[in-house]
């Protein structure tokens, strides 16, 4: 798709997910035993975009892990000193974007059901589009009564002057386009979690499990509505929880609505 490219934003520090993100970048945190970054790359592939000519991934915090995990699946844009934000990250990629429209996806967005490709349907290449879900109450940060759910579509003319400095798209592109009457919200009727907090991260995992267990490790104890990662061992009792790859739940332990990483790190999810 020569007139469109995709950028997956994976440079963030994931501060609200700490201590889970002390050693693992948020983009590589697993949901349903699949790293969020892989889910995001699969999502843009659904638009017909794949490979380093058409898809870019930015990296900064614990960037070496993101670079190694991405490999040659996408063009890599490393921000070595600090994350440049959603707008600065695109500014750093202007030469690579090279006149094309841009599908921008947040790596930490979990989407299920619905069809994100509605975002592209009938697009004229001139307006800014956001994928959104209607919200009943009035609150800051909404767009025409919708909350943003992780995907936007930007014309080149809104990208070409972005600087590679720490800034956010909401300030440099979305709100200015809204003020100009050039922002459209495309409704998304599926399920969305931004996974930015332990509560939402856990909820996304439990949704991915579909009300049952999603087990890729070894369970000799009891597991109820939980996700168990590859190489993990569960000898205790786990309910409505996530056990990360390689993590351990010892015999006699009882976990309920938590995320377990390693042998002892336990993060409440409610």
Secondary structure, DSSP 4 states (H G I P E B T S, - for coil): -TTEEEEEE-----GGGTTGGGTS-GGG-EETTEEHHHHHHHHHHTTT--STTTEEEEE-TTHHHHHHHHGGGSEEEE-SSS--HHHHHHHTTHHHHTT-EEEEEETT-EEESS-GGGGTTT--SSSEEEEEEE-SS--TT-BTTEEEEEEEEE-HHHHTT--SSS--HIIIIIHHHHHTT-EEEEE--SEEE---SHHHHHHHHHHHTTTS-EESSEESSEEES-EE-TT-EE-SEEES-EE-TT-EE-TT-EEESEEEETTTEEEE--
